[in-house]
């Protein structure tokens, strides 16, 4: 299970998600916001943008082999996540963790022995995911999910924390050589966020514009020892110590 703030946060892990899905795992992506603010196009409304970003995310996940019913959007407003009712958001995430019972949680890295800097929604998502992981294991937290909904407490055993810059805390590198094209094709689906669609969104790109989108994704791919990679801070153990 991956928890992100926006539709496209999972792009940092697309190669790894495609690899896991290809090897018989079931990948789920939980997005906290609708992404209804992230555009410089003056002609798009919040409702239109939310719909566009949902379709872009579903199209990207399809490129990775992840089915549409594995995408869950919790519907919070973009840019304002840290101002939502924190208890309600954590409760919502705990419910999904207890339902899905993931073997591994992918999330924004909250920091190791310090609070890592992220922009507002990413910062909020990092700590909301961490707090939800901790709460999910305690039977008497959000007890109604257990007594009324038939769920069970659950402790996530392993974590892969991602970050979009400053990779010094990473301790796990994934070779995504076999999944580069899937990552490139998926990244090219985020038309409203990158390339010409950022300021002037249109549904159908020209052949040249599509190539530019794919080139952009390819050029941002990380390379280590000549191989395309994705990096994570891996943690295994009690969620109380995931930041240590």
DRENPA-3360 file (N, C-alpha, C; in nm, 2 decimals, always signed):
BEGIN
1 = XXXXXXXX = +0.08/-0.12/+0.00/+0.00/+0.00/+0.00/+0.09/+0.12/+0.00 ~ +0.06/+0.22/-0.09/+0.12/+0.35/-0.09/+0.03/+0.46/-0.05 ~ +0.07/+0.54/+0.04/-0.01/+0.66/+0.08/+0.06/+0.78/+0.04 ~ -0.01/+0.86/-0.04/+0.05/+0.99/-0.09/-0.05/+1.10/-0.07 ~ +0.00/+1.22/-0.09/-0.09/+1.34/-0.08/-0.17/+1.37/-0.21 ~ -0.10/+1.34/-0.33/-0.15/+1.38/-0.46/-0.14/+1.26/-0.55 ~ -0.23/+1.27/-0.65/-0.22/+1.18/-0.77/-0.09/+1.22/-0.85 ~ +0.01/+1.15/-0.84/+0.14/+1.16/-0.90/+0.25/+1.15/-0.79;
9 = XXXXXXXX = +0.22/+1.15/-0.66/+0.32/+1.13/-0.56/+0.38/+0.99/-0.58 ~ +0.30/+0.89/-0.62/+0.35/+0.76/-0.64/+0.44/+0.74/-0.75 ~ +0.46/+0.85/-0.84/+0.55/+0.84/-0.95/+0.69/+0.82/-0.90 ~ +0.73/+0.86/-0.78/+0.86/+0.83/-0.73/+0.89/+0.68/-0.71 ~ +0.78/+0.61/-0.71/+0.79/+0.46/-0.68/+0.74/+0.38/-0.79 ~ +0.71/+0.44/-0.91/+0.64/+0.37/-1.02/+0.72/+0.24/-1.06 ~ +0.85/+0.25/-1.07/+0.92/+0.13/-1.12/+0.91/+0.02/-1.02 ~ +0.92/+0.05/-0.89/+0.91/-0.05/-0.79/+0.77/-0.11/-0.78;
17 = XXXXXXXX = +0.67/-0.02/-0.79/+0.53/-0.07/-0.79/+0.50/-0.16/-0.91 ~ +0.55/-0.13/-1.02/+0.53/-0.21/-1.14/+0.60/-0.35/-1.12 ~ +0.72/-0.35/-1.06/+0.79/-0.47/-1.04/+0.72/-0.56/-0.94 ~ +0.67/-0.50/-0.83/+0.59/-0.58/-0.73/+0.46/-0.64/-0.80 ~ +0.39/-0.56/-0.87/+0.27/-0.60/-0.94/+0.30/-0.71/-1.03 ~ +0.41/-0.70/-1.11/+0.44/-0.80/-1.21/+0.48/-0.94/-1.14 ~ +0.53/-0.93/-1.02/+0.57/-1.05/-0.95/+0.46/-1.11/-0.86 ~ +0.33/-1.07/-0.89/+0.22/-1.13/-0.82/+0.17/-1.06/-0.69;
25 = XXXXXXXX = +0.23/-0.95/-0.66/+0.18/-0.87/-0.55/+0.06/-0.79/-0.59 ~ -0.01/-0.74/-0.49/-0.13/-0.66/-0.51/-0.09/-0.52/-0.46 ~ -0.07/-0.42/-0.55/-0.04/-0.29/-0.51/-0.16/-0.20/-0.50 ~ -0.17/-0.13/-0.39/-0.28/-0.03/-0.37/-0.23/+0.11/-0.35 ~ -0.29/+0.21/-0.41/-0.25/+0.35/-0.39/-0.36/+0.43/-0.33 ~ -0.33/+0.49/-0.21/-0.42/+0.57/-0.14/-0.38/+0.72/-0.15 ~ -0.46/+0.80/-0.21/-0.43/+0.94/-0.23/-0.52/+1.03/-0.14 ~ -0.46/+1.11/-0.06/-0.53/+1.19/+0.04/-0.61/+1.30/-0.02;
33 = XXXXXXXX = -0.56/+1.37/-0.12/-0.63/+1.49/-0.18/-0.68/+1.46/-0.32 ~ -0.77/+1.54/-0.37/-0.81/+1.53/-0.51/-0.72/+1.60/-0.61 ~ -0.62/+1.68/-0.56/-0.54/+1.75/-0.65/-0.60/+1.87/-0.72 ~ -0.71/+1.92/-0.65/-0.80/+2.02/-0.72/-0.75/+2.16/-0.73 ~ -0.62/+2.18/-0.69/-0.56/+2.32/-0.69/-0.44/+2.33/-0.78 ~ -0.37/+2.22/-0.81/-0.24/+2.22/-0.87/-0.24/+2.25/-1.02 ~ -0.27/+2.37/-1.06/-0.26/+2.41/-1.20/-0.24/+2.56/-1.21 ~ -0.17/+2.59/-1.32/-0.16/+2.74/-1.36/-0.25/+2.77/-1.48;
41 = XXXXXXXX = -0.34/+2.68/-1.51/-0.43/+2.71/-1.62/-0.55/+2.79/-1.57 ~ -0.57/+2.91/-1.61/-0.68/+2.99/-1.55/-0.82/+2.95/-1.59 ~ -0.83/+2.85/-1.69/-0.96/+2.81/-1.74/-1.01/+2.68/-1.67 ~ -0.93/+2.63/-1.58/-0.97/+2.50/-1.52/-1.03/+2.53/-1.38 ~ -1.15/+2.48/-1.35/-1.21/+2.49/-1.22/-1.15/+2.38/-1.13 ~ -1.18/+2.39/-1.00/-1.14/+2.29/-0.91/-1.20/+2.15/-0.94 ~ -1.33/+2.15/-0.97/-1.40/+2.03/-1.00/-1.34/+1.96/-1.13 ~ -1.32/+2.05/-1.23/-1.26/+1.99/-1.36/-1.12/+1.93/-1.33;
49 = XXXXXXXX = -1.04/+2.00/-1.25/-0.90/+1.96/-1.23/-0.90/+1.83/-1.15 ~ -0.99/+1.82/-1.05/-1.00/+1.70/-0.97/-1.04/+1.58/-1.06 ~ -1.13/+1.60/-1.15/-1.17/+1.49/-1.24/-1.05/+1.45/-1.34 ~ -0.98/+1.55/-1.38/-0.86/+1.53/-1.47/-0.76/+1.45/-1.40 ~ -0.73/+1.49/-1.28/-0.62/+1.43/-1.21/-0.65/+1.28/-1.17 ~ -0.78/+1.26/-1.14/-0.82/+1.12/-1.12/-0.80/+1.03/-1.24 ~ -0.84/+1.08/-1.36/-0.82/+1.01/-1.48/-0.68/+0.99/-1.52 ~ -0.59/+1.09/-1.49/-0.45/+1.08/-1.52/-0.39/+0.97/-1.43;
57 = XXXXXXXX = -0.43/+0.97/-1.30/-0.38/+0.87/-1.21/-0.42/+0.73/-1.25 ~ -0.54/+0.71/-1.28/-0.59/+0.58/-1.33/-0.52/+0.53/-1.45 ~ -0.49/+0.62/-1.54/-0.42/+0.59/-1.67/-0.27/+0.55/-1.63 ~ -0.21/+0.63/-1.54/-0.07/+0.60/-1.50/-0.07/+0.46/-1.44 ~ -0.16/+0.43/-1.35/-0.16/+0.30/-1.28/-0.18/+0.19/-1.37 ~ -0.26/+0.21/-1.47/-0.29/+0.11/-1.57/-0.16/+0.07/-1.65 ~ -0.08/+0.17/-1.67/+0.05/+0.14/-1.74/+0.14/+0.05/-1.65 ~ +0.12/+0.06/-1.52/+0.20/-0.02/-1.43/+0.14/-0.16/-1.40;
65 = XXXXXXXX = +0.02/-0.18/-1.46/-0.05/-0.31/-1.44/-0.13/-0.31/-1.31 ~ -0.16/-0.19/-1.25/-0.24/-0.18/-1.13/-0.38/-0.15/-1.17 ~ -0.48/-0.23/-1.13/-0.62/-0.21/-1.17/-0.68/-0.09/-1.10 ~ -0.78/-0.03/-1.17/-0.84/+0.09/-1.12/-0.91/+0.07/-0.98 ~ -0.95/-0.05/-0.94/-1.01/-0.06/-0.81/-0.91/-0.07/-0.70 ~ -0.78/-0.06/-0.74/-0.68/-0.06/-0.64/-0.64/+0.09/-0.61 ~ -0.71/+0.18/-0.66/-0.69/+0.33/-0.64/-0.80/+0.38/-0.55 ~ -0.75/+0.44/-0.44/-0.85/+0.50/-0.34/-0.81/+0.64/-0.32;
73 = XXXXXXXX = -0.91/+0.73/-0.34/-0.89/+0.87/-0.32/-0.98/+0.92/-0.20 ~ -0.92/+0.98/-0.10/-1.00/+1.01/+0.02/-1.06/+1.15/+0.01 ~ -1.04/+1.23/-0.10/-1.12/+1.34/-0.13/-1.09/+1.47/-0.06 ~ -0.98/+1.48/+0.01/-0.95/+1.61/+0.08/-0.90/+1.71/-0.02 ~ -0.91/+1.84/+0.01/-0.87/+1.95/-0.08/-0.72/+1.96/-0.09 ~ -0.68/+1.98/-0.21/-0.53/+2.00/-0.23/-0.48/+2.13/-0.16 ~ -0.36/+2.12/-0.11/-0.30/+2.24/-0.05/-0.34/+2.27/+0.09 ~ -0.44/+2.20/+0.14/-0.49/+2.23/+0.27/-0.49/+2.11/+0.37;
81 = XXXXXXXX = -0.42/+2.01/+0.33/-0.42/+1.89/+0.41/-0.39/+1.91/+0.56 ~ -0.29/+1.99/+0.59/-0.25/+2.01/+0.73/-0.36/+2.08/+0.81 ~ -0.46/+2.14/+0.74/-0.57/+2.21/+0.81/-0.69/+2.12/+0.83 ~ -0.69/+2.00/+0.78/-0.80/+1.91/+0.80/-0.81/+1.86/+0.95 ~ -0.92/+1.81/+0.98/-0.93/+1.75/+1.12/-0.84/+1.63/+1.12 ~ -0.73/+1.64/+1.20/-0.63/+1.54/+1.20/-0.68/+1.40/+1.25 ~ -0.76/+1.41/+1.35/-0.81/+1.28/+1.40/-0.89/+1.21/+1.30 ~ -0.98/+1.28/+1.23/-1.06/+1.22/+1.13/-0.98/+1.16/+1.01;
89 = XXXXXXXX = -0.88/+1.23/+0.97/-0.79/+1.18/+0.86/-0.72/+1.05/+0.90 ~ -0.66/+1.06/+1.02/-0.59/+0.94/+1.07/-0.69/+0.82/+1.08 ~ -0.81/+0.85/+1.13/-0.91/+0.74/+1.15/-0.94/+0.68/+1.01 ~ -0.96/+0.77/+0.91/-0.98/+0.72/+0.77/-0.87/+0.63/+0.72 ~ -0.75/+0.67/+0.74/-0.63/+0.59/+0.70/-0.62/+0.46/+0.78 ~ -0.65/+0.47/+0.91/-0.65/+0.35/+0.99/-0.75/+0.24/+0.93 ~ -0.86/+0.29/+0.90/-0.97/+0.20/+0.84/-0.91/+0.13/+0.72 ~ -0.85/+0.20/+0.63/-0.80/+0.14/+0.51/-0.68/+0.04/+0.54;
97 = XXXXXXXX = -0.60/+0.08/+0.63/-0.49/-0.01/+0.68/-0.54/-0.14/+0.73 ~ -0.65/-0.13/+0.82/-0.71/-0.25/+0.88/-0.78/-0.33/+0.77 ~ -0.84/-0.27/+0.67/-0.90/-0.34/+0.57/-0.80/-0.41/+0.48 ~ -0.70/-0.34/+0.43/-0.61/-0.40/+0.34/-0.50/-0.48/+0.40 ~ -0.46/-0.45/+0.52/-0.36/-0.52/+0.60/-0.23/-0.54/+0.51 ~ -0.17/-0.43/+0.47/-0.06/-0.44/+0.38/+0.07/-0.50/+0.44 ~ +0.14/-0.57/+0.36/+0.27/-0.62/+0.40/+0.38/-0.51/+0.41 ~ +0.37/-0.41/+0.32/+0.46/-0.30/+0.32/+0.38/-0.17/+0.30;
105 = XXXXXXXX = +0.42/-0.07/+0.37/+0.37/+0.07/+0.35/+0.47/+0.16/+0.28 ~ +0.44/+0.21/+0.17/+0.51/+0.32/+0.10/+0.46/+0.45/+0.15 ~ +0.54/+0.54/+0.19/+0.49/+0.68/+0.23/+0.60/+0.78/+0.22 ~ +0.56/+0.91/+0.22/+0.66/+1.01/+0.23/+0.74/+0.99/+0.36 ~ +0.87/+1.01/+0.35/+0.96/+0.99/+0.46/+0.94/+1.10/+0.57 ~ +0.89/+1.07/+0.69/+0.87/+1.18/+0.79/+1.01/+1.23/+0.85 ~ +1.11/+1.15/+0.82/+1.25/+1.19/+0.87/+1.30/+1.09/+0.97 ~ +1.43/+1.08/+0.97/+1.50/+0.99/+1.06/+1.57/+1.07/+1.17;
113 = XXXXXXXX = +1.52/+1.07/+1.29/+1.58/+1.14/+1.40/+1.56/+1.29/+1.38 ~ +1.48/+1.34/+1.29/+1.45/+1.48/+1.27/+1.33/+1.49/+1.18 ~ +1.27/+1.60/+1.18/+1.15/+1.62/+1.09/+1.20/+1.67/+0.95 ~ +1.18/+1.58/+0.86/+1.22/+1.61/+0.72/+1.14/+1.72/+0.66 ~ +1.20/+1.81/+0.59/+1.13/+1.92/+0.52/+1.06/+1.86/+0.39 ~ +0.93/+1.89/+0.38/+0.85/+1.87/+0.26/+0.76/+1.99/+0.25 ~ +0.71/+2.01/+0.13/+0.61/+2.12/+0.11/+0.48/+2.07/+0.19 ~ +0.39/+2.16/+0.21/+0.28/+2.14/+0.31/+0.21/+2.00/+0.30;
121 = XXXXXXXX = +0.15/+1.97/+0.19/+0.07/+1.85/+0.18/+0.16/+1.72/+0.19 ~ +0.28/+1.73/+0.14/+0.37/+1.61/+0.16/+0.41/+1.60/+0.30 ~ +0.44/+1.71/+0.37/+0.47/+1.71/+0.51/+0.36/+1.65/+0.59 ~ +0.24/+1.69/+0.56/+0.12/+1.64/+0.64/+0.10/+1.49/+0.61 ~ +0.11/+1.45/+0.48/+0.09/+1.31/+0.44/+0.19/+1.22/+0.51 ~ +0.32/+1.27/+0.52/+0.42/+1.19/+0.59/+0.38/+1.15/+0.73 ~ +0.34/+1.25/+0.81/+0.31/+1.23/+0.95/+0.17/+1.16/+0.97 ~ +0.07/+1.19/+0.88/-0.06/+1.13/+0.89/-0.04/+0.98/+0.86;
129 = XXXXXXXX = +0.04/+0.94/+0.76/+0.06/+0.80/+0.74/+0.13/+0.73/+0.85 ~ +0.23/+0.80/+0.91/+0.31/+0.74/+1.02/+0.21/+0.72/+1.14 ~ +0.13/+0.82/+1.17/+0.04/+0.82/+1.29/-0.07/+0.71/+1.27 ~ -0.11/+0.70/+1.14/-0.21/+0.60/+1.11/-0.16/+0.46/+1.13 ~ -0.03/+0.44/+1.08/+0.03/+0.31/+1.10/+0.04/+0.27/+1.24 ~ +0.07/+0.36/+1.33/+0.09/+0.34/+1.47/-0.05/+0.31/+1.53 ~ -0.15/+0.39/+1.50/-0.28/+0.37/+1.56/-0.35/+0.24/+1.52 ~ -0.32/+0.19/+1.39/-0.39/+0.08/+1.34/-0.36/-0.05/+1.42;
137 = XXXXXXXX = -0.25/-0.05/+1.50/-0.21/-0.17/+1.57/-0.27/-0.18/+1.71 ~ -0.33/-0.07/+1.75/-0.39/-0.06/+1.89/-0.54/-0.08/+1.88 ~ -0.58/-0.19/+1.95/-0.72/-0.24/+1.94/-0.82/-0.13/+2.00 ~ -0.78/-0.06/+2.09/-0.87/+0.04/+2.16/-0.86/+0.18/+2.10 ~ -0.78/+0.20/+1.99/-0.79/+0.32/+1.92/-0.88/+0.30/+1.80 ~ -0.98/+0.39/+1.78/-1.08/+0.38/+1.68/-1.15/+0.25/+1.70 ~ -1.19/+0.22/+1.82/-1.24/+0.09/+1.85/-1.37/+0.05/+1.78 ~ -1.45/+0.16/+1.74/-1.57/+0.13/+1.66/-1.55/+0.05/+1.53;
145 = XXXXXXXX = -1.43/+0.07/+1.47/-1.40/-0.01/+1.35/-1.39/-0.16/+1.38 ~ -1.36/-0.19/+1.50/-1.34/-0.33/+1.54/-1.48/-0.38/+1.60 ~ -1.54/-0.31/+1.68/-1.67/-0.36/+1.74/-1.79/-0.35/+1.65 ~ -1.78/-0.25/+1.56/-1.90/-0.22/+1.48/-1.88/-0.26/+1.33 ~ -1.76/-0.26/+1.28/-1.73/-0.28/+1.14/-1.67/-0.41/+1.11 ~ -1.63/-0.48/+1.21/-1.57/-0.62/+1.19/-1.43/-0.62/+1.15 ~ -1.36/-0.50/+1.17/-1.22/-0.50/+1.13/-1.13/-0.55/+1.25 ~ -1.01/-0.57/+1.23/-0.91/-0.62/+1.33/-0.79/-0.52/+1.33;
153 = XXXXXXXX = -0.74/-0.51/+1.45/-0.61/-0.43/+1.46/-0.51/-0.49/+1.38 ~ -0.41/-0.41/+1.33/-0.31/-0.46/+1.24/-0.18/-0.38/+1.25 ~ -0.07/-0.45/+1.26/+0.06/-0.39/+1.26/+0.13/-0.41/+1.13 ~ +0.16/-0.30/+1.06/+0.23/-0.31/+0.93/+0.38/-0.35/+0.96 ~ +0.43/-0.46/+0.90/+0.56/-0.51/+0.94/+0.68/-0.43/+0.87 ~ +0.66/-0.38/+0.75/+0.77/-0.32/+0.68/+0.73/-0.19/+0.61 ~ +0.83/-0.10/+0.60/+0.80/+0.03/+0.54/+0.91/+0.06/+0.44 ~ +0.87/+0.13/+0.33/+0.96/+0.19/+0.23/+0.92/+0.34/+0.22;
161 = XXXXXXXX = +1.01/+0.42/+0.27/+0.98/+0.57/+0.27/+1.05/+0.63/+0.15 ~ +0.98/+0.72/+0.08/+1.03/+0.78/-0.04/+1.05/+0.93/-0.02 ~ +1.13/+0.99/-0.10/+1.15/+1.13/-0.09/+1.19/+1.19/-0.23 ~ +1.16/+1.31/-0.26/+1.19/+1.37/-0.39/+1.32/+1.44/-0.41 ~ +1.39/+1.45/-0.30/+1.53/+1.51/-0.31/+1.60/+1.47/-0.18 ~ +1.73/+1.50/-0.17/+1.81/+1.47/-0.05/+1.79/+1.32/-0.01 ~ +1.87/+1.24/-0.08/+1.85/+1.09/-0.06/+1.95/+1.03/+0.04 ~ +2.01/+1.11/+0.12/+2.11/+1.06/+0.21/+2.06/+0.95/+0.31;
169 = XXXXXXXX = +1.94/+0.95/+0.35/+1.89/+0.85/+0.44/+1.85/+0.72/+0.38 ~ +1.85/+0.71/+0.25/+1.81/+0.59/+0.18/+1.91/+0.48/+0.22 ~ +1.85/+0.36/+0.24/+1.93/+0.24/+0.26/+1.89/+0.12/+0.17 ~ +1.80/+0.15/+0.08/+1.75/+0.04/-0.01/+1.74/+0.10/-0.15 ~ +1.81/+0.04/-0.24/+1.81/+0.08/-0.38/+1.74/-0.03/-0.47 ~ +1.65/+0.00/-0.55/+1.58/-0.09/-0.63/+1.62/-0.07/-0.78 ~ +1.67/-0.17/-0.84/+1.70/-0.17/-0.99/+1.57/-0.19/-1.07 ~ +1.54/-0.08/-1.14/+1.41/-0.09/-1.21/+1.43/-0.10/-1.36;
177 = XXXXXXXX = +1.55/-0.16/-1.40/+1.58/-0.16/-1.54/+1.48/-0.23/-1.63 ~ +1.41/-0.33/-1.58/+1.31/-0.40/-1.66/+1.18/-0.33/-1.66 ~ +1.17/-0.22/-1.59/+1.04/-0.15/-1.58/+1.05/+0.00/-1.62 ~ +1.16/+0.04/-1.68/+1.18/+0.17/-1.72/+1.06/+0.23/-1.81 ~ +1.03/+0.15/-1.91/+0.93/+0.19/-2.01/+0.79/+0.21/-1.94 ~ +0.76/+0.12/-1.85/+0.64/+0.14/-1.78/+0.64/+0.26/-1.69 ~ +0.75/+0.30/-1.63/+0.76/+0.42/-1.55/+0.75/+0.54/-1.64 ~ +0.82/+0.54/-1.76/+0.81/+0.65/-1.85/+0.67/+0.67/-1.90;
185 = XXXXXXXX = +0.61/+0.56/-1.95/+0.47/+0.57/-2.00/+0.37/+0.62/-1.89 ~ +0.39/+0.57/-1.77/+0.30/+0.62/-1.66/+0.32/+0.77/-1.63 ~ +0.45/+0.81/-1.63/+0.48/+0.95/-1.60/+0.42/+1.04/-1.70 ~ +0.42/+1.00/-1.83/+0.37/+1.08/-1.93/+0.22/+1.10/-1.93 ~ +0.15/+1.04/-1.84/+0.00/+1.05/-1.82/-0.03/+1.18/-1.74 ~ +0.06/+1.23/-1.67/+0.03/+1.35/-1.58/+0.04/+1.48/-1.66 ~ -0.04/+1.49/-1.76/-0.04/+1.60/-1.85/-0.07/+1.73/-1.78 ~ -0.16/+1.74/-1.68/-0.20/+1.86/-1.62/-0.09/+1.91/-1.52;
193 = XXXXXXXX = +0.01/+1.83/-1.49/+0.11/+1.86/-1.39/+0.25/+1.90/-1.45 ~ +0.28/+1.85/-1.57/+0.41/+1.87/-1.63/+0.39/+1.90/-1.77 ~ +0.49/+1.97/-1.83/+0.49/+2.00/-1.97/+0.39/+2.11/-2.00 ~ +0.34/+2.12/-2.12/+0.25/+2.23/-2.16/+0.12/+2.24/-2.09 ~ +0.08/+2.12/-2.04/-0.05/+2.11/-1.97/-0.06/+2.19/-1.84 ~ +0.06/+2.22/-1.79/+0.06/+2.29/-1.66/+0.00/+2.43/-1.67 ~ +0.02/+2.50/-1.78/-0.04/+2.63/-1.80/-0.15/+2.64/-1.90 ~ -0.16/+2.54/-1.98/-0.26/+2.53/-2.09/-0.30/+2.39/-2.11;
201 = XXXXXXXX = -0.39/+2.34/-2.03/-0.43/+2.20/-2.03/-0.51/+2.16/-2.16 ~ -0.47/+2.05/-2.22/-0.55/+2.00/-2.33/-0.55/+1.85/-2.32 ~ -0.66/+1.78/-2.36/-0.67/+1.64/-2.35/-0.58/+1.56/-2.44 ~ -0.57/+1.60/-2.56/-0.49/+1.53/-2.66/-0.36/+1.60/-2.69 ~ -0.25/+1.54/-2.66/-0.12/+1.59/-2.69/-0.08/+1.56/-2.84 ~ +0.00/+1.65/-2.90/+0.06/+1.62/-3.03/+0.16/+1.51/-3.00 ~ +0.21/+1.45/-3.11/+0.31/+1.35/-3.10/+0.44/+1.40/-3.04 ~ +0.47/+1.53/-3.08/+0.59/+1.59/-3.02/+0.58/+1.62/-2.88;
209 = XXXXXXXX = +0.46/+1.66/-2.83/+0.43/+1.69/-2.69/+0.44/+1.57/-2.61 ~ +0.38/+1.46/-2.66/+0.39/+1.33/-2.59/+0.53/+1.28/-2.57 ~ +0.61/+1.30/-2.68/+0.75/+1.26/-2.67/+0.82/+1.35/-2.57 ~ +0.79/+1.47/-2.56/+0.85/+1.56/-2.46/+0.82/+1.52/-2.32 ~ +0.69/+1.48/-2.30/+0.65/+1.43/-2.17/+0.73/+1.31/-2.13 ~ +0.74/+1.21/-2.22/+0.82/+1.09/-2.19/+0.97/+1.12/-2.17 ~ +1.02/+1.21/-2.25/+1.16/+1.25/-2.23/+1.18/+1.32/-2.09 ~ +1.08/+1.40/-2.05/+1.09/+1.46/-1.92/+1.10/+1.36/-1.81;
217 = XXXXXXXX = +1.01/+1.26/-1.81/+1.01/+1.15/-1.72/+1.15/+1.07/-1.72 ~ +1.19/+1.04/-1.84/+1.32/+0.97/-1.86/+1.44/+1.05/-1.80 ~ +1.44/+1.18/-1.83/+1.55/+1.26/-1.78/+1.55/+1.28/-1.63 ~ +1.44/+1.26/-1.57/+1.44/+1.28/-1.42/+1.46/+1.14/-1.35 ~ +1.48/+1.04/-1.43/+1.50/+0.91/-1.37/+1.64/+0.90/-1.30 ~ +1.65/+0.85/-1.19/+1.78/+0.84/-1.12/+1.86/+0.72/-1.17 ~ +1.99/+0.75/-1.18/+2.08/+0.65/-1.23/+2.19/+0.62/-1.13 ~ +2.22/+0.50/-1.10/+2.33/+0.46/-1.01/+2.40/+0.34/-1.07;
225 = XXXXXXXX = +2.53/+0.36/-1.08/+2.62/+0.25/-1.15/+2.57/+0.21/-1.28 ~ +2.52/+0.31/-1.36/+2.47/+0.29/-1.49/+2.33/+0.23/-1.50 ~ +2.27/+0.21/-1.39/+2.13/+0.15/-1.39/+2.03/+0.24/-1.34 ~ +1.90/+0.24/-1.40/+1.80/+0.32/-1.34/+1.75/+0.26/-1.21 ~ +1.73/+0.35/-1.11/+1.70/+0.30/-0.98/+1.59/+0.39/-0.92 ~ +1.53/+0.34/-0.81/+1.45/+0.41/-0.71/+1.50/+0.38/-0.58 ~ +1.51/+0.48/-0.49/+1.56/+0.46/-0.36/+1.46/+0.49/-0.25 ~ +1.48/+0.42/-0.13/+1.39/+0.42/-0.02/+1.47/+0.42/+0.11;
233 = XXXXXXXX = +1.41/+0.46/+0.21/+1.46/+0.43/+0.35/+1.37/+0.32/+0.40 ~ +1.43/+0.20/+0.41/+1.36/+0.08/+0.45/+1.36/+0.08/+0.61 ~ +1.24/+0.04/+0.66/+1.23/+0.02/+0.81/+1.15/-0.10/+0.83 ~ +1.19/-0.18/+0.93/+1.11/-0.30/+0.97/+1.10/-0.29/+1.12 ~ +0.98/-0.30/+1.18/+0.96/-0.31/+1.32/+0.84/-0.23/+1.37 ~ +0.84/-0.20/+1.50/+0.72/-0.13/+1.56/+0.71/+0.01/+1.50 ~ +0.59/+0.06/+1.47/+0.58/+0.19/+1.41/+0.62/+0.30/+1.50 ~ +0.62/+0.28/+1.63/+0.67/+0.38/+1.73/+0.81/+0.43/+1.69;
241 = XXXX = +0.89/+0.34/+1.63/+1.03/+0.38/+1.61/+1.07/+0.40/+1.46 ~ +0.97/+0.42/+1.38/+0.99/+0.43/+1.23/+1.07/+0.56/+1.20 ~ +1.07/+0.65/+1.29/+1.15/+0.77/+1.26/+1.29/+0.77/+1.33 ~ +1.33/+0.66/+1.38/+1.46/+0.65/+1.46/+1.56/+0.58/+1.37;
% end
